[in-house]
Amino acid sequence: MTNLSDLPLRDDLVGQLPYGAPQAVVPVALNVNENTHGIPEDVAHDIVARVAAAVLSVNRYPDREFTELRESFARYLGHGLDASNIWAANGSNEVLQHILQAFGGPGRSLLGFTPTYSMYPLLAAGTGTEWIGVPRAADYTISPDDAAAAMREHQPDIVFLCSPNNPTGTPLSLDVIEAVYAASQYENGAAIIVVDEAYAEFSPEGTPSALTLLPGRPRLLVSRTMSKAFAFAGARVGYLAADAAVTDALRLVRLPYHLSAFTQAAANAALAHSEEMLGMVGEIREQRDRLVRELRALGYAPYESASNFVLFGGVEDPHAVFEALLARGILIREVSLPGQLRVTAGTETETTAFLEALAAVGPNGLGPRA
């Protein structure tokens, strides 16, 4: 039987592993940072109606420029943006892939501050872009001075800043973004700076977005997703805001008609109900903050989180705890960080189930702390 090693892969892909979060049918799945709340029923009916209407013209290609959807995203984001500033694709990962296809590639580099989203180096590898991982501080923060120093040392072509960061939940100040952008103009070129705000809606109310920094910064891009706060993970819709010249550049690498008529119809329906779709965000924040409090009370060391998940340390045997929780029908995430695990903030019921199970299995999966 043929296996992967028998195929003539590109040299830089040999030995690579695909992205693979565990998948299991369990009563409580808190491992991939989904919004575990269902979408409102009236919104679901509107989505179905719009998708059904799209079926009547499915013999024709969809709007290649997804004009209505770009206008909808511009209205949702505000900040003086219009359709010319918006790009969208099948999930924010495809948006990031388009950026790397347009501005990365062989002989070019992508810098990120680690630990960070595990797809970044995989997307870099897939586009032949060199990945440069710069370690964060012990508490997973980044200072403006350290960020600027990394820019001067490595002079990358592209920078990905995850805000708040995955898998740590760490917030990112605008000062860091400004410092990175200021250091991104080199003697022989300049870098594209991408702020990945996949979890931005879960940040504390009043937290400024990198969208406020777009004016006057034509190489700054802000990426978002509908997968998290909008509870739309299965629809696969990501988008970004940037200078209109950037969206023109991304047209050079996208596949023709890359957003289906059904995707566009569903996303437009969801955005038409954005206030209702985001109605559960406050409850998710409450459960996230509850996780931090109660994990600390159980003797663990949760990190500050501005997202919809919590990374926590103090786990003596992460894999054993993961397996013990899974045996009880609760799936969380192993993150390859020593002594740490990550859990999504779900509903109140799901959070309670996780906390009770964790208290029962203890830090080594063998029982509660003595």
Summary of the structure (lengths in Angstrom):
residues: 370
radius of gyration: 21.0
end to end distance: 50.9
largest distance: 66.1
contacts: 1178
relative contact order: 0.16
helix: 41%
strand: 15%
